[in-house]
Amino acid sequence: MLDSNKDSLKLEAMKRIVAMIARGKNASDLFPAVVKNVACKNIEVKKLVYVYLVRYAEEQQDLALLSISTFQRGLKDPNQLIRASALRVLSSIRVTIIVPIMMLAIKEAASDMSPYVRKTAAHAIPKLYSLDPEQKDQLIEVIEKLLADKTTLVAGSVVMAFEEVCPERIELIHKNYRKLCNLLIDVEEWGQVVIINMLTRYARTQFLNPNMNESLLEEGNDKAFYGSDDDEDEEEDEKDKKAEAPAMAKRKPYVMDPDHRLLLRNTKPLLQSRNAAVVMAVAQLYFHLAPKAEVGVIAKALVRLLRSHSEVQYVVLQNVATMTIKRRGMFEPYLKSFYIRSTDPTQIKVLKLEVLTNLANETNISTILREFQTYIKSMDKDFVAATIQAIGRCATNIGEVRDTCLNGLVQLLSNRDELVVAESVVVIKKLLQMQPEKHSDIIKHMAKLTDNIQVPMARASILWLIGEYCEHVPKIAPDVLRKMAKSFTNEEDIVKLQIINLAAKLYLTNSKQTKLLTQYVLNLAKYDQNYDIRDRARFIRQLIVPTEKSGALSKYAKKLFLALKPAPILESPFKDRDHFQLGSLSHLLNAKAGGYQELPDWPEAAPDPSVRNVEVPEWTKCSSREKRKEKKVEKPFYSDSEGESGPTESADSESDSASGLESGSGIEESGSGSESEESEEGSESEEEEEEEEKDKKKKKKELKKPVQESESEQSSEEEVRKHERKNKQRKSDSESESDEEDDSESESSRSESEDSESETEVKKKKKAAESKPPSKPVKKEKKEMSLLDLDDFEPAPSPQVTPVNTFLSSSLVTDLEGLSLSDTVLSPATTSPCSALKSYELLHRITGEGLCVEYCFSRQPFSPDGNMVAVQMQVTNNSTSDTKNLHMEDVKLQSGMRVKEFPEIELLPAGESATAVMGIDFCDSTQAANFQLCTHTRKFFVSIQPPVGELMRPVFLTENEFKKEQGQLMGMNEITEKLTLDAKCRNEHAIVQSVITAANLSRVPCGSDRECRFAGRTVTSGSLVLATVASKEEGAAQLTVNCEKMVIGTMLVKDILLALTQ
Amino acid sequence: MIHSLFLINHSGDIFLEKHWKSVISRSVCDYFFEAKDKAVDPENVPPVLQTPHHYLISIYRDKLFFLSVIQTEVPPLFVIEFLHRVADTIQDYFGECSESLIKDNVVTVYELLEEMLDNGFPLATESNVLKEMIRPPTILRSVVNTLIGGSNVGDTLPTGQLSSVPWRRVGVKYTNNEAYFDVIEEIDAILDKSGTTVFAEIQGVIEACVRLTGMPDLTLSFMNPRLLDDVSFHPCVRFKRWESEQALSFIPPDGNFTLMNYHVSSQNLVTIPVYVKQNISFFETEPCGRLDITIGPKQTMGKTVEALMVTIHMPKSVVSANLTPTQGSYTYDLATKVLVWDIGKLNPQKLPNLRGSLSLQAGAPKPEDNPSLNIDLKIQQVAISGLKVSRLEMFGEKYKPFKGVKYVTKAGKFQVRT
């Protein structure tokens, strides 16, 4: 049929052949006939031929070569599916001769236009590697190239290839680390698993142990409880930070690498995946990498998996069992989820039991034991045996319940089922060994059982017990030996050995009664079939029966036999399994599987984090992102953008304007340099403070058309108060909104996040940027009608404010409410920060030879660069002559810092003063910026050092947002300090004033009047800084600062403390 | 990664094998058969087995074993999850996952497996991507194919494979645009002898059937999302949106899918819809026992309890049961020792009761444990946790879809200890 001309017949024939292959029958005889059809036009026939080829090419290498040319042609096909499948088949044909062809094809496909073909190329790499490992070096080059690929489709496959070919070349990941982290959520689920597992290993080599400090402490404190020792650590941490400066120097406080944080943050949402493997992968990542306080989040997700298929349960429970040994507290709230149902398969039951046992502690032991009681009655005897073991372990671990357990187990001795009794005996034996004195009655009881119990292990255990504690039961012991001697020949080997032991021990303690019996037993043993028993009998006879030849040893016989034996420790089989990476096959089997990569230990010192920096300068990255965006635009998936745009998206038209607004500020943020609203705004408010500059500004304003005119009204003092307030409200509202956007933007720029939201944000920005210029004039004409006005910040006449408000979405309204609540308090912060500004001296009048320079931090956004702190300088010429060409030179900075110089002041007449603004990017550190101040005659060395409070800018948060953010910055990131408020600053207003003076933060509305909350972000990295002052009776108060950057947090605490106590 | 796959039926015949790398002899399955013989129940076969050269990871679904052969380290859940996905796909294509159906469609299954894995690494597992590449068999299509020689295999790359919404294909068209959501809640509970709740929680799932034209963007919001303790989503759901405003926003896959799974924890008070009075006892002296079960409504939120069923796994020694139900019928399967009492609707006026005697094997000791009762029930039109969908909005398309939400409460693993 294969030779027929009709496709349908061919298809039928191929189907039969494939069915044969599927059933495992040999169809290799047909090879020549099938290969002919490789060039068949019908795609289904072609596919089936491919299937056949891949299966049999290895066996018929010569014939397979006939088909190669077809694939080579296929590789050039315009249809990407055909290119991909040609590569797939070509690489699957395991014929060594074509290795060079494959290599070439892979290299070509790796730079294919279609990501799907590139993905196939990534798949082909391990195939070629397994065929010919000598190609490794070339393949690594391809992997390196593909790792740089930015599409989600390729990421998973290439990491897979990386893992199979060169898992040791960890340095290949550096440059791609951040990209992988950011792409992760969009990668298909299988790729996610592989990437997460790889990143876990990577992180272990590159970052420091987040629990470092704790583990140091733990060495001192014996193993404490998880929950409690965490608290302790926090306290310790505080102490560290607070007082002991020298100690701090010695043991540097741990600061999590931002990349480490990035990984943790980006994997967390994946806990909600429907794919159990992904959830497990994230869980193991958190278990191995996260600070202790954060590991807890995985418990809930893992418990959820317990509802899944029984195989999934099996694997998850194994891992949970390992985790519970280390982190008991994590699963304690979910104790009941591990309760056992009679319908569970036995292996699941046993694992659940293991978990329950690990979770048992003083508080929950009674409930657990009650559960165990019902389990003991189960029909599943293996499970009952496991339960008894579990009770034994609970009893050893928790002293309080030992007696209860023992009593319960003794009751089980009267159980009808022999297995149960036997298991109990074994467990009781272990328990009794811990405190035999108290329990001679139990031993007696057990001695009686020897008549009934047939299970060898149990009999052996009883005999051992009696022998060991024969002094406690002097009357019964010989009797038992007598009975045993009678049945000796019929016993199992282990029982026989124990009978010999018993005899020996009795002989030593009570030789009068048992001498004959012992000899009888030994004689029987002498002729036993088992050589172990014969040996033992011979050995014991020599040892205990005194003969003339007996050596020195017999003197010590008693010591040998009746030495105190240490009680056995019952421990979990899952102990120490965590040296295997959780979730791995090796962990499950507790043995190293082939190809398993050890999870490395944390490094002592962190390797250079800068290796992960991608050299591409900021703006090109931006544009490349946008380029990618454009690719995405065609696809209709802009989903997350809406999720991101936050409070406004539900109102349709409004959202547009809001995003326009965001984009306005966003553009500036990303440094594209386009003139934007916010910068104008910034300069305007500057103008409010700086009377001198007014003229200059006015010129500018005039250029800026009527919109600005009303602004000047705003600054004028005749403005009606009410009106002003409304403006303010609107302004701060929009400010807060843009701030929020700034946050997300700066956050993303910090992490160089390229995940879809930020991408789409950029996209929006771009769109908005494009759409903006044309729309502007229109806007101005019909101001009243267009909602887009919102982003122009012009003060609408008061009646108009209300209609605008109705368009705001509900959440925005709540924002507004929050604002109006705190309006009075906020006003000093937003409108007149300059009143609270503190000026510092840069150049003294005397050293400056009459030139005096003071500077202050104006707390205005520095318009040319959002990452810079604006420094306002007041230059006064006190000398008698004019100063010319005042400018700065020779700037010396710490790495990473940048300075935007102030424009040269050409002429400063004697007795006059001038103001100049410069921007400094301090990189979130308090390092000083050194430079020279030059006049036409002289140079002065000066330096500006910022107080930590100036390294941030205010952020508006609602109370809920604040709480949420605070919740995420617990643990190491939280610093709490108790203080006594200065007498003058006990009312709320004073507190707010002094905190705002000390740090550039904004007030967060708060329901309670005893608490004042403040929020801000660091200027450079945009890390959130949250401060809370909770006042109590008589001036006592507590200050809490949450900040991801612990150094900043610590310094800020000091500053605020100082401000509040003086 | 995954090296080979064997499908094995209940009696231990290998009826399909597929190798993604070099061929592995089917004798490797002997280790599995050994383990299978050792375990009495097929459910008790360990999912992961170690053999000298390979690792075997297997799942048991619909009376079939899916056995995969692994050679190197791989997360076991990865394989297990994939095998389940294979079973799901087969079920999706042919309606159920049974030996005879797979045998009938062996070529399609083989092609599917070929597409799902490349060199042992999953390539395409989204059912709609697969369906574009290999079309599921329908009667109409097979007729058309024989007449005009069409093929079952797509010749272009499925659009889903490349887009960022791989779960939806482009160009979906319906004349009737409908979106249905079923909120199904299952009560997992353990009640002890006296009827007090030892443990209870609710597991919910939202199954969706969406037949909408184009690229709709849906938002489903709840009246009381705070109830939900833990959730997991279909990949289409935007997680950020859920975190910020507790609403499900997504571009749905076409057809049936599970939108979300959720969990209402035991911390919340879970209402138990029925109570059970039971008395099962075995006599010490004679080889027989007595059984008396009554079920009554407890908190049913004014709805009728339907499809009530009690399943009891009797001790091995129970030979026969001689019972009289006041409602419904009962069966006792001698081989598996399972007693099933199918009650049907629960009538609050006349409570169903099952009473009678059990006879035991002569000479067998009295079973020391009473069997526990597994209860099955269904309550229509109510979600027992009180979860309510408040509204469904659609963006991105112009037409008005028909929307519907249905609530059902079922008993999940509902067990009464006796």
Interface residues (C-beta under 8 A of the other chain):
Chain A: D7 S8 L11 K15 V18 A19 I21 A22 R23 G24 N42 I43 E44 K47 L48 V51 R55 E58 N79 Q80 L81 A84 R88 S91 S92 R94 S114 P115 Y116 T120 H123 A124 P126 K127 S130 T152 L153 S157 M160 E164 I185 D186 E188 E189 W190 V193 N197 P269 Q272 S273 R274 N275 A276 A277 V279 M280 A281 K300 A301 V303 R304 R307 H309 S310 E311 V312 Y314 V315 V316 K336 S337 Y339 R341 S342 T343 P345 T346 Q347 E371 T374 K377 S378 M379 N415 R416 D417 G583 S584 L585 S586 L588 L589 A591 A593 G594 G595 Y596 Q597 K632 K635 P636 F637 S639 D640 E642 G643 E644 G646 S756 E757 S811
Chain B: M1 I14 F15 L16 E17 K18 H19 K21 S22 V23 R26 D41 E43 N44 P46 P47 V48 Q50 Y55 S58 I59 Y60 R61 I70 Q71 T72 E73 V74 P75 P76 L77 F78 I80 E81 F82 H84 V106 V107 V109 Y110 E111 E114 D118 N119 F121 P122 L123 T125 T146 G149 S151 N152 V153 D155 T156 L157 Q161 L162 S163 S164 V165 P166 D188 I190 D192 V198 F199 E201 Q203 M215 D217 D229 D230 V231 S232 F233 H234 P235 R238 F239 K240 R241 E243 S244 E245 S249 F250 I251 T258 N261 H263 S266 H313 P315 K316 P365 P367 E368 D369 N370 P371 S372 N374 G396 K413 Q415 R417
